[in-house]
């Protein structure tokens, strides 16, 4: 097979977002500010952005974890933040994070603020 750029070891999970908001293949996946994986691919699935995430071997993600699209700094890079859940159940390879939060659209936020719609 092709040499895996992301290094050997690691498993794939999925997360569906209403808006991928600037996430691209190679974007970082973090838990508590620590890099735990990378975004491998993004495709449209049922009018949602389906992200394929490769998580480092040995990192366990609960089935009720939350994945959010965040930005480093104000105009920084986008990344996926995973907030651990409390479940005893761990996502296996091929599993899907059910709870997701799409990117906060800064332009949308600013226009709401400017036009007083908050």
C-alpha positions as CSV (number, residue, x, y, z in Angstrom):
1,X,0.0,0.0,0.0
2,X,0.9,3.7,-0.2
3,X,3.1,5.0,2.5
4,X,0.9,6.6,5.2
5,X,1.9,10.2,5.5
6,X,0.4,10.4,9.0
7,X,2.8,7.8,10.4
8,X,1.8,4.3,11.2
9,X,-0.6,3.6,14.0
10,X,-3.8,5.5,14.4
11,X,-7.4,4.8,13.6
12,X,-10.1,6.5,11.7
13,X,-13.3,8.0,13.1
14,X,-15.9,10.3,11.5
15,X,-17.7,13.5,12.5
16,X,-20.4,15.3,10.5
17,X,-20.7,19.1,10.6
18,X,-23.3,21.5,9.3
19,X,-20.4,23.7,8.2
20,X,-16.8,22.6,7.9
21,X,-15.9,26.2,8.0
22,X,-12.4,26.2,6.6
23,X,-11.2,22.8,7.9
24,X,-9.1,21.1,5.3
25,X,-7.2,17.8,5.0
26,X,-4.2,18.0,7.3
27,X,-6.0,20.2,9.9
28,X,-5.1,19.4,13.4
29,X,-7.4,17.4,15.8
30,X,-6.9,18.4,19.5
31,X,-8.0,17.4,22.9
32,X,-7.2,20.0,25.7
33,X,-4.8,21.8,23.4
34,X,-2.8,18.7,22.6
35,X,-2.6,17.4,19.0
36,X,-4.1,13.9,18.9
37,X,-4.7,13.5,15.2
38,X,-5.3,15.0,11.8
39,X,-8.2,15.5,9.4
40,X,-7.7,13.0,6.6
41,X,-10.5,14.0,4.2
42,X,-13.7,15.9,3.9
43,X,-16.7,15.0,1.8
44,X,-20.2,16.0,1.4
45,X,-22.6,13.5,3.0
46,X,-26.3,14.1,3.1
47,X,-25.7,17.9,2.8
48,X,-23.3,17.8,5.7
49,X,-19.5,18.0,5.8
50,X,-18.3,14.5,6.8
51,X,-14.8,14.7,8.2
52,X,-12.6,11.7,8.3
53,X,-10.3,12.0,11.3
54,X,-7.2,9.9,11.9
55,X,-6.6,9.7,15.7
56,X,-3.3,8.6,17.1
57,X,-2.9,5.1,18.5
58,X,-3.6,4.9,22.2
59,X,-5.9,8.0,22.3
60,X,-9.4,6.9,23.4
61,X,-12.4,9.0,22.5
62,X,-15.7,8.4,24.3
63,X,-18.8,7.8,22.3
64,X,-20.4,10.9,23.7
65,X,-17.4,13.2,23.0
66,X,-18.2,16.5,21.2
67,X,-16.2,17.7,18.2
68,X,-16.1,21.4,17.4
69,X,-14.5,23.4,14.7
70,X,-12.4,26.1,16.3
71,X,-10.0,28.8,15.1
72,X,-6.5,29.5,16.5
73,X,-6.5,33.2,17.2
74,X,-8.8,35.5,15.3
75,X,-7.9,34.7,11.7
76,X,-5.7,31.7,12.5
77,X,-5.9,28.2,11.2
78,X,-9.0,26.1,11.8
79,X,-8.8,22.9,13.8
80,X,-11.1,20.3,15.3
81,X,-11.4,20.3,19.0
82,X,-12.7,17.2,20.7
83,X,-14.2,17.6,24.2
84,X,-14.2,14.3,26.0
85,X,-17.5,12.9,27.2
86,X,-18.3,10.9,30.3
87,X,-19.3,7.6,28.7
88,X,-17.7,4.3,29.4
89,X,-18.1,3.5,25.8
90,X,-15.1,4.2,23.6
91,X,-15.4,4.9,19.9
92,X,-13.9,2.1,17.8
93,X,-12.2,2.7,14.4
94,X,-14.9,3.6,11.9
95,X,-17.1,5.1,14.6
96,X,-18.8,8.5,14.4
97,X,-18.8,11.4,16.8
98,X,-22.5,12.2,17.1
99,X,-22.3,15.6,18.9
100,X,-20.7,18.3,16.8
101,X,-20.5,22.1,16.8
102,X,-20.0,23.8,13.5
103,X,-17.6,26.7,13.1
104,X,-18.8,30.0,14.4
105,X,-19.2,32.2,11.4
106,X,-17.4,35.4,12.4
107,X,-18.8,37.4,9.5
108,X,-22.3,36.2,10.4
109,X,-21.6,37.1,14.0
110,X,-20.3,40.6,13.1
111,X,-23.2,41.4,10.8
112,X,-25.7,40.3,13.5
113,X,-23.9,42.5,15.9
114,X,-23.7,45.5,13.5
115,X,-27.4,45.1,12.5
116,X,-28.5,44.5,16.1
117,X,-30.0,41.1,15.6
118,X,-28.4,39.4,18.6
